[in-house]
Amino acid sequence: MGRKKQQVNDDAWGHAAGAIGGLVTVFAVLGAIRDKLGLSWPVTVVLVVAVLVGLGYGAWRLRSSLQRLLTGQTQPAATLKQEAAPAASLDGETDAEAVPAHPELTAALRTAGVIGGEQVIRADQVTIAPVQTGEVYDFLVPKGRTYEDVEKRLGTVAGMFGVTRLHLTMQRSRDNERRVKLLKLHEPPFTRPFPAPTRQEIETFAGVPLGHDVTGQLDGVPTFDKASLLVAGMTQMGKTTLVNGLITCLLIAYGEFELYLLDGKFCGLTRFEPIATRYESSDDPAVFWDMVRELNQRSDDRYAQITEAIRNRQPAPKFKPVIFIVDEAADFFASGATNEEKDQAKQIAEDTRSLVAKSLESGISTVLMTQRPSTNAIPVMVRDQFLYRMCLYVASAGTAKVALGDTYFETIAPINPVLLDPDIKGQAVLFANGRSTLIRGFNFDDKFIWDVVDEKAGQRMEALPEETPIRQAIELMQSRGVKFMPTPELAPALGIAETDPTEVGKQLNKLLGVSAHRGAKGVRGYRLADLTAAAMSHS
């Protein structure tokens, strides 16, 4: 211990002596420089310190250069680390220099204001796939942005691509808010018509097809169960052709259902009269009202059956779907000048609202078409009940709101029907389940429609028991090629031997379950269409 302490003291005296010697040497050197240069003491000290610092920096640079040459580095490690650190970018993962930006999308979305000036669309997060009519851009927007930023400026984005809004269709991802799919068409939509779909295409579609989308694929609605459809558009835009296509697709792929038709154009829906449970060709509001009340009554009866099943703890009954289609519906809501006519119009509106709103659970759906989509054409209380909406070309955005809903242009990626080409018939904006789709309705050949109708009518006839009076009456009239048969002629064929005309009428009415019709010259009898419709409703 004592020896170690003595060694420490000796070291301290040695360091002190060295320091004193160093100071003496420094002052000697400074004095020599001062005498040689003739400077004052402060200037001499500053000069010497500056020279020493410069020599030290030069030695450090020389040492660093030798180290870089030996390790293969071209610049200091600290500088490399700083430049390799990501800049504020789209992902916080890497900067625009490290990962190339997609030039077209980045420039378009920056200029359109979708992304910030410092943000990019990463090229490694973009795929471009060709389709029949254009190409699909699938990409991610930067962090902090979502598909809504693209959707809000879709028109501006289309302009940046050098096309119109109708050339551009956007789809959002269901699993990532930043993922966007943009379809850019090479030419205006439906410039070239697509061929009508085949039976197989209609049958395999997941739902009810209403038309082709802009890529030529079938598009439509998933079902008409618990849903109704409003179709609006200016005259001669293709509404009737579109709905004829809808009915044809329903007959092919929707299974068994009853069809109620009110043809306000008198001949627009005539092709389907043979398989309709009830077909009327009229522009009289009283006829429309009568059909609405009939369906409301059927709805009430069905609800009564549902209620009874619940009370008895039984499964809910299954009903055959009923679809009520009305062409030129606005004519039936028009109000006359008298108080009686105004009251009738109010009651028609209320009964129709009840039918559309309350009958869905009982399996009754309504399709209304109008060529006058003005504010008062179809009452608001009725319009608000439709789940599906379709609008063909109209002249103003206000008119489009009447058809598609007051808040339509606040939905995801809306399509303004004002932009549709009126020279391309059957184009429409379909708004269903919160999504807008531009479609063009099918234009089937008459022969195709007639074949479908005849096939469906034949299937329903085969489903009837062979010995039923109504089937015997139908087959008799078909064999004779007539569409109307007087009561005195039909009764004997069905085994009625009564001679009193009144009694014959009663027995025949009870046997067939169909009311007689007064034909030409007041002759009472039965129409083939009425008998067929009755058979359809019970098959």
Stockholm file with secondary structure:
# STOCKHOLM 1.0

chainA/1-539         MGRKKQQVNDDAWGHAAGAIGGLVTVFAVLGAIRDKLGLSWPVTVVLVVAVLVGLGYGAWRLRSSLQRLLTGQTQPAATLKQEAAPAASLDGETDAEAVPAHPELTAALRTAGVIGGEQVIRADQVTIAPVQTGEVYDFLVPKGRTYEDVEKRLGTVAGMFGVTRLHLTMQRSRDNERRVKLLKLHEPPFTRPFPAPTRQEIETFAGVPLGHDVTGQLDGVPTFDKASLLVAGMTQMGKTTLVNGLITCLLIAYGEFELYLLDGKFCGLTRFEPIATRYESSDDPAVFWDMVRELNQRSDDRYAQITEAIRNRQPAPKFKPVIFIVDEAADFFASGATNEEKDQAKQIAEDTRSLVAKSLESGISTVLMTQRPSTNAIPVMVRDQFLYRMCLYVASAGTAKVALGDTYFETIAPINPVLLDPDIKGQAVLFANGRSTLIRGFNFDDKFIWDVVDEKAGQRMEALPEETPIRQAIELMQSRGVKFMPTPELAPALGIAETDPTEVGKQLNKLLGVSAHRGAKGVRGYRLADLTAAAMSHS
#=GR chainA/1-539 SS CHHHHHHHHHHHHHHHHHHHHHHHHHHHHHHHHHHHHTCCHHHHHHHHHHHHHHHHHHHHHHHHHHHHHHHTCSSCHHHHHHHHSCCSCSSSSCCTTTSCBCHHHHHHHHHTTSSCTTCCCBGGGEEEEECSSEEEEEEECCTTCCHHHHHHTHHHHHHHTTSCGGGEEEEECSSCTTEEEEEEESSSTTSSCCCCCCHHHHHHSSSEEEEECTTSCEEEESCCTTCCEEEECCTTSSHHHHHHHHHHHHHHHSCSCEEEEEETTSSTTGGGGGGCSEEECCCCHHHHHHHHHHHHHHHHHHHHHHHHHHHTTCCCCCCCCEEEEEESGGGGTCCCSSHHHHHHHHHHHHHHHHHHHHSGGGTEEEEEEESCCSTTTSCHHHHTTCSEEEECCCSCHHHHHHHHCTTGGGSSSCCCGGGSCTTSTTEEEEEETTEEEEEEECCCCHHHHHHHHHHHHHHHHHTSCTTCHHHHHHHHHHHHTCSEEEHHHHHHHTTCCCCCHHHHHHHHHHHHCSCCEECGGGCEEEEHHHHHHHHHHHC
#=GC SS_cons         CHHHHHHHHHHHHHHHHHHHHHHHHHHHHHHHHHHHHTCCHHHHHHHHHHHHHHHHHHHHHHHHHHHHHHHTCSSCHHHHHHHHSCCSCSSSSCCTTTSCBCHHHHHHHHHTTSSCTTCCCBGGGEEEEECSSEEEEEEECCTTCCHHHHHHTHHHHHHHTTSCGGGEEEEECSSCTTEEEEEEESSSTTSSCCCCCCHHHHHHSSSEEEEECTTSCEEEESCCTTCCEEEECCTTSSHHHHHHHHHHHHHHHSCSCEEEEEETTSSTTGGGGGGCSEEECCCCHHHHHHHHHHHHHHHHHHHHHHHHHHHTTCCCCCCCCEEEEEESGGGGTCCCSSHHHHHHHHHHHHHHHHHHHHSGGGTEEEEEEESCCSTTTSCHHHHTTCSEEEECCCSCHHHHHHHHCTTGGGSSSCCCGGGSCTTSTTEEEEEETTEEEEEEECCCCHHHHHHHHHHHHHHHHHTSCTTCHHHHHHHHHHHHTCSEEEHHHHHHHTTCCCCCHHHHHHHHHHHHCSCCEECGGGCEEEEHHHHHHHHHHHC
//
